[in-house]
Amino acid sequence: MSSSADRVAEPEAAHQKGHTSTEPSKGPSIKLKGSLAPMTALELEEFDPQSFEQELAAKVQQAPSFFENLPVLIGLEKFTGSSLDFDKLITICATHTVKAVAVRGANQELQEQAKAAGLGILAKQKDRSPEAQAKTATEAIQEPANQEQTQEIESAPAVQIVTKTATQASKIVHHPVRSGQQVYAADGDLIVLASVSAGAEILADGNIHVYGTLRGRALAGVKGNTKARIFCHGMAAELVSIAGQYKVSEDIPSGELGKPCQVYLEEDALKFKKLDF
């Protein structure tokens, strides 16, 4: 004779044996995708904590909304020291609402120090100077092993190679860009057929055209295109930037304020020029 406990356990076991889960199998909870997001670079030639904090505070004071929670890349291509107090640097940046996230152009020793401080590591930007290009081209030419190879190279017919690239369409915005909004045109120009309000931000890898008053922040050539330009029917911007070079409203020539204007880079400095219609 089975006990009452046995009689209760038997149907439970039978139920579990015949039960089939209907829950769907779950896939991976994360996905890794490549992304090219614009990022402000903070270039260092030397690091004196007191001077660094004073200069950073002055920059943040010029455009507080632009620097609030701003992720920055620490550029060390021109840094002359052998060591850097990254913990101190990160703390100073955080005090002024700037978040250091990675370093670029650091040597092996500095990279190890940056890693220990929790920063990411990015490769150094390629040198695009004519001298560097000529050096690369020279190194790419291999010396022929013998005279026959030399003759073969000299007598080889020239072959023209035409590479076609897809035309990047401009991004067109038909409505005003309101405060707090951000519009980004990747790999092309941004055309705004209205005004841009204070507190708004517009970005483009190419040129920026605003067929109205530009009161917010405009950043053109965000991936390093130094030929990019900003055009607007009324200049009243909080900040304008081309390829990382920027000026805030206080630095914009008073003679250009409220007028049709274009902004461009010349010898690593932003220039403002009146537009005649």
C-alpha positions as CSV (number, residue, x, y, z in Angstrom):
1,M,0.0,0.0,0.0
2,S,1.5,3.4,-1.0
3,S,1.4,6.3,1.4
4,S,-0.4,9.6,0.8
5,A,3.0,11.2,0.1
6,D,3.6,8.6,-2.6
7,R,0.2,9.2,-4.2
8,V,0.9,13.0,-4.3
9,A,4.4,12.6,-5.8
10,E,3.3,10.2,-8.6
11,P,1.0,12.6,-10.5
12,E,3.5,15.4,-10.1
13,A,6.3,13.2,-11.6
14,A,4.0,12.2,-14.4
15,H,3.1,15.8,-15.1
16,Q,6.8,16.8,-15.2
17,K,7.6,13.9,-17.5
18,G,5.0,14.7,-20.0
19,H,5.4,18.5,-19.8
20,T,7.0,20.2,-22.9
21,S,8.2,23.8,-22.5
22,T,6.6,26.2,-24.9
23,E,8.9,29.1,-24.1
24,P,10.8,30.3,-27.2
25,S,14.5,29.9,-27.1
26,K,16.3,33.2,-26.5
27,G,18.9,34.6,-28.8
28,P,22.0,36.6,-27.8
29,S,21.2,39.6,-25.7
30,I,23.9,41.8,-27.2
31,K,25.1,42.7,-30.7
32,L,28.4,44.4,-31.7
33,K,28.2,46.7,-34.7
34,G,30.8,49.0,-36.2
35,S,30.0,52.7,-35.7
36,L,31.6,55.9,-36.8
37,A,30.3,58.5,-34.3
38,P,31.7,62.0,-34.2
39,M,33.9,62.7,-31.2
40,T,35.7,65.8,-29.9
41,A,39.4,65.4,-29.6
42,L,41.3,67.0,-26.8
43,E,44.9,67.3,-27.9
44,L,47.7,67.5,-25.3
45,E,51.3,68.6,-25.8
46,E,52.0,68.6,-22.0
47,F,50.0,68.1,-18.8
48,D,50.2,70.4,-15.9
49,P,47.1,69.7,-13.8
50,Q,46.6,73.3,-12.6
51,S,47.1,74.9,-16.1
52,F,45.0,72.1,-17.7
53,E,42.1,72.7,-15.3
54,Q,42.2,76.5,-15.8
55,E,42.2,76.2,-19.6
56,L,39.4,73.5,-19.6
57,A,37.3,75.6,-17.3
58,A,37.6,78.6,-19.6
59,K,36.5,76.5,-22.6
60,V,33.6,75.0,-20.8
61,Q,32.5,78.4,-19.6
62,Q,32.3,79.6,-23.2
63,A,29.7,77.0,-24.2
64,P,28.4,75.0,-21.1
65,S,25.6,73.2,-23.0
66,F,28.1,72.0,-25.6
67,F,30.5,70.5,-23.1
68,E,27.9,69.0,-20.8
69,N,28.5,65.2,-20.6
70,L,30.7,65.5,-23.7
71,P,32.8,62.4,-24.5
72,V,36.3,63.4,-25.6
73,L,39.2,61.6,-27.1
74,I,42.6,62.5,-25.6
75,G,45.0,63.1,-28.5
76,L,48.6,62.4,-27.6
77,E,50.3,62.6,-31.0
78,K,52.2,65.8,-29.9
79,F,52.6,64.8,-26.2
80,T,56.2,65.1,-25.2
81,G,56.2,63.5,-21.8
82,S,57.0,59.8,-21.0
83,S,54.2,59.5,-18.4
84,L,50.9,61.1,-17.7
85,D,48.6,61.1,-14.6
86,F,45.5,59.8,-16.4
87,D,43.6,59.4,-13.1
88,K,44.1,63.1,-12.4
89,L,43.2,64.1,-16.0
90,I,40.0,62.0,-15.9
91,T,39.0,63.6,-12.6
92,I,39.6,67.1,-13.8
93,C,37.6,66.4,-16.9
94,A,34.7,64.9,-14.9
95,T,34.7,68.0,-12.6
96,H,33.9,70.1,-15.6
97,T,31.3,67.7,-17.1
98,V,33.7,66.3,-19.7
99,K,34.1,62.6,-20.0
100,A,37.5,61.2,-21.2
101,V,36.8,57.9,-22.9
102,A,40.0,56.9,-24.9
103,V,43.4,58.0,-26.0
104,R,44.9,58.2,-29.5
105,G,48.4,58.4,-30.7
106,A,50.0,57.2,-27.5
107,N,53.2,55.2,-27.4
108,Q,53.3,51.8,-25.7
109,E,54.2,53.1,-22.3
110,L,51.4,55.7,-22.3
111,Q,49.0,53.1,-23.6
112,E,49.6,50.9,-20.6
113,Q,49.1,53.8,-18.3
114,A,45.8,54.7,-20.1
115,K,44.6,51.1,-19.9
116,A,45.3,51.0,-16.1
117,A,43.1,54.1,-15.8
118,G,40.3,52.5,-17.7
119,L,40.6,54.4,-20.9
120,G,40.2,52.9,-24.4
121,I,43.0,52.9,-27.0
122,L,42.6,54.1,-30.6
123,A,45.2,54.0,-33.3
124,K,47.1,57.1,-34.3
125,Q,45.7,59.0,-37.3
126,K,47.5,58.5,-40.5
127,D,49.9,61.3,-41.5
128,R,48.5,62.9,-44.7
129,S,51.3,65.3,-45.2
130,P,53.0,65.3,-48.7
131,E,56.2,64.2,-47.2
132,A,54.5,61.2,-45.5
133,Q,52.7,60.3,-48.7
134,A,55.9,60.4,-50.7
135,K,57.7,58.2,-48.2
136,T,54.9,55.7,-48.2
137,A,54.9,55.6,-52.0
138,T,58.7,55.1,-52.1
139,E,58.6,52.3,-49.6
140,A,55.9,50.6,-51.6
141,I,58.2,50.2,-54.6
142,Q,60.2,47.0,-54.4
143,E,63.7,46.9,-55.9
144,P,63.8,44.5,-58.9
145,A,65.8,41.4,-58.4
146,N,67.7,41.7,-61.7
147,Q,68.0,43.6,-65.0
148,E,65.4,41.5,-66.7
149,Q,62.8,42.4,-64.2
150,T,63.8,46.1,-64.6
151,Q,63.3,45.9,-68.4
152,E,59.9,44.2,-67.9
153,I,58.7,46.9,-65.5
154,E,59.9,49.7,-67.9
155,S,58.2,48.2,-70.9
156,A,54.9,47.3,-69.2
157,P,51.9,49.2,-70.7
158,A,50.1,51.6,-68.4
159,V,46.7,50.5,-67.3
160,Q,44.1,53.0,-66.3
161,I,42.0,51.9,-63.4
162,V,38.7,53.8,-62.8
163,T,37.1,53.3,-59.4
164,K,33.4,54.3,-59.1
165,T,32.1,55.3,-55.7
166,A,28.5,55.7,-54.8
167,T,27.2,59.3,-54.6
168,Q,26.3,60.2,-51.1
169,A,22.9,61.9,-51.0
170,S,22.4,65.0,-48.9
171,K,20.2,64.9,-45.9
172,I,17.4,67.5,-46.2
173,V,15.4,68.7,-43.2
174,H,12.2,70.6,-44.1
175,H,11.2,71.7,-40.6
176,P,12.9,73.9,-38.0
177,V,15.4,72.1,-35.7
178,R,14.2,72.8,-32.1
179,S,16.1,73.2,-28.9
180,G,17.4,69.8,-27.6
181,Q,17.2,68.2,-31.0
182,Q,20.3,66.8,-32.8
183,V,20.4,66.1,-36.6
184,Y,23.4,64.3,-38.2
185,A,24.1,63.7,-41.9
186,A,26.5,60.8,-42.3
187,D,28.9,60.8,-45.3
188,G,27.2,63.8,-46.9
189,D,25.9,67.3,-46.6
190,L,23.1,68.5,-44.3
191,I,20.5,71.0,-45.7
192,V,18.1,72.6,-43.3
193,L,15.3,74.5,-45.1
194,A,14.4,76.4,-41.9
195,S,16.0,77.9,-38.8
196,V,18.0,76.1,-36.1
197,S,17.0,77.1,-32.6
198,A,19.3,77.8,-29.7
199,G,20.1,74.6,-27.9
200,A,19.9,72.5,-31.1
201,E,22.8,70.7,-32.7
202,I,23.4,69.9,-36.3
203,L,26.3,67.8,-37.6
204,A,27.5,66.6,-41.0
205,D,30.4,64.8,-42.4
206,G,30.2,67.3,-45.3
207,N,28.9,70.8,-45.6
208,I,26.0,72.3,-43.7
209,H,23.5,74.6,-45.3
210,V,20.9,76.5,-43.2
211,Y,18.3,78.4,-45.1
212,G,17.3,80.4,-42.1
213,T,18.9,81.7,-38.9
214,L,21.5,79.5,-37.3
215,R,21.2,80.0,-33.5
216,G,22.3,76.5,-32.2
217,R,25.5,74.6,-32.7
218,A,26.7,73.5,-36.2
219,L,29.6,71.1,-36.7
220,A,30.7,70.3,-40.3
221,G,33.4,67.9,-41.5
222,V,33.1,66.0,-38.2
223,K,35.2,63.1,-39.6
224,G,38.1,65.4,-40.4
225,N,37.0,67.0,-43.8
226,T,38.9,70.3,-43.7
227,K,37.2,71.4,-47.0
228,A,33.7,71.4,-45.4
229,R,31.9,74.6,-45.0
230,I,28.9,76.1,-43.1
231,F,26.5,78.3,-44.9
232,C,23.5,80.1,-43.3
233,H,21.1,83.0,-44.0
234,G,21.5,84.4,-40.5
235,M,24.6,83.9,-38.3
236,A,23.7,83.8,-34.6
237,A,25.3,80.4,-33.7
238,E,26.2,79.3,-30.2
239,L,29.1,77.4,-31.7
240,V,30.5,76.6,-35.2
241,S,33.0,73.9,-35.9
242,I,34.8,72.5,-39.0
243,A,37.0,69.3,-38.7
244,G,37.3,69.9,-34.9
245,Q,38.3,73.6,-35.1
246,Y,35.6,75.6,-33.4
247,K,34.5,79.0,-32.2
248,V,31.8,80.0,-29.8
249,S,29.4,82.9,-30.1
250,E,31.8,85.3,-28.3
251,D,34.5,84.6,-30.9
252,I,32.3,85.2,-34.0
253,P,33.1,88.6,-35.6
254,S,30.3,91.0,-34.6
255,G,30.1,92.3,-38.2
256,E,28.8,88.8,-39.3
257,L,26.1,88.4,-36.7
258,G,22.6,88.3,-38.1
259,K,23.8,88.3,-41.7
260,P,24.2,85.7,-44.4
261,C,27.5,84.1,-43.8
262,Q,29.8,81.2,-44.6
263,V,32.4,79.6,-42.4
264,Y,35.5,77.7,-43.6
265,L,39.0,76.6,-42.6
266,E,42.1,78.4,-43.7
267,E,45.5,77.5,-42.2
268,D,43.8,75.7,-39.3
269,A,41.8,78.7,-38.4
270,L,38.1,79.3,-38.8
271,K,37.2,82.2,-41.2
272,F,33.9,84.0,-41.6
273,K,32.8,85.6,-44.9
274,K,29.7,87.5,-45.8
275,L,27.4,85.8,-48.4
276,D,26.1,88.1,-51.1
277,F,22.7,87.2,-52.5
